[in-house]
Every structure is written in structure tokens, then in C-alpha cells.
Amino acid sequence: MNTSLEVKLLGKDYRISCEPEERGQLLAAAALLDAKLHEAGDRIPTGARGSGERVAVMVALNLAHELLALQSTPEHLATTLESETIQRRIDSIEAKLDESLAQHEQLF
């Protein structure tokens, strides 16, 4: 069930929809984004300040670049492979359980 979450970015309120279990992560993401937006805005000289949209796009580009750099590290790749292996094992166990339950139901 989606819930509504209100976050503040550069002093403006935004309402977003999220799953209850995602609330903490979205609040942390909004806090990070707001800090990055303020940081970027502070680096621009007062007379040269452009639109907030341009600052937001540049911050988004920098965050995307940081994310891609992190995802290409060996540690991340190892974690991803380990997660995929675990998920395959879980899927295999679920399939065996389903098969056993189906056989058990046929006996009764």
C-alpha cells in the first residue's frame, strides 16, 4: 500500500508516493539531494546564478556519475554476483517445496 511522503528540496515541499518500507531510504535520499543542491548553489557566484533547473540537472548528472563509478567497483560486482547466487538458490528451494507440496496433496 503506497503512502504519501513529504520532502523539502531547496525550501520547496514535494509530495511523493512510496511504499512504507521505502520511507527511510527516500528520506535519506531527499536529504542527500537537498545537501547536494545547496552545495552546488553555493558554488555559483550570486550574479551568475541561473535557473534552479540547471543546478538540479547538474547535481543529478554528478550523482548518476558517482553511482555508476561505485557500481563498477569489484566489491559491488562481487556483492551483485553473490546476491544473484543466493536468489537462484532460494528459487530452487521454492521450486522443490512447491513440487513436494503438490505430491503431498495428490496423496490425500
N, C-alpha and C positions, 0 to 999 in steps of 0.2 A: 504494500500500500504506500503510494507516494505521499510525502508530506511536503509542506512548504517551508522554505528556509530563507531568511532574510540576511543578506550580507551587505557590507558597506565597502565600496571601492571609490577612492578619491572623494570621499564625503558624500557620495550618492548611494542611495539604497537600491538594492536589486533583490527581487524575489525569484527564487529558483525552486524547482521541484526536485525532490530526491527521495531515495529510499531511506528509511530510518537508520539503517546500519551504515549508510554513507555520510551521515550528517557530520561526524567528527572530521572525516577526511576533507569534506567540502569546506568546512570552516577553516581548516588549516590551509587549504589551497587558496581560499579567498584572502587570508591573512598574508600569505606569501606574495600573492599577486598585488595586493594593496601596497605592501612594502616596496616591491619592485617598481610599481608605478610612481610612488612618491620619490624613490631614489632616482629614477630616470628623469622625472620632472625637475628635481633639484639640480641636476647637472646641466640643464638648459638655461642659458642666460635669460634673465627676465624679459629683455627687449626682443629676444629671438623665439619666445615660446610660440609654438604652433598649436595645432589642434590637439585635443586630448586623444582623438582617434589615432593620430600619427604616433604619439607616445605609446598608446596601448598596443598598436601593431608592432612597434619595435620591441617592446617588452615581451610580447607573445613570441616573436621570432627568436629572441635570445633564450627564452625558456624552452622552446622547442629544440633549439640547438643543444642546450645543456642536457635535455632528456635523451636526445639521440646519442650524444657523446657518452652518457652513462650506460645506455643500453648496449653499446658496442664494447664495453669492458669485459674481460674474460670472466670476472666474478659474476656479472649479470648473466652472461651466456651459460655458465655452469648452473646457476640457480634456475634459469629457464628450463634447461635440459632436465634437471632433477625434478622440477615440478611436472614436466611432461611425463617423465617416467613414473612418478607417483600416480598421476592421473590415469595412465594406462593400466597400472596395477589395480587401482580402485575399480575401473571399468570392467576389468577381467573378473574381479571378485564379485561384482554386482551381477555379471552375466552368469557366473556359476551359481550364485544364490537363486537367481530367477529360475534357472534350469532345475535346481534341486526342489524348489517350491512347486514348480509345475509337475514334477514327477511325484512329489508327495501328494498333491491334490488329486492326481489320477488314481492313486492307491485307495483313496477314500471316497 
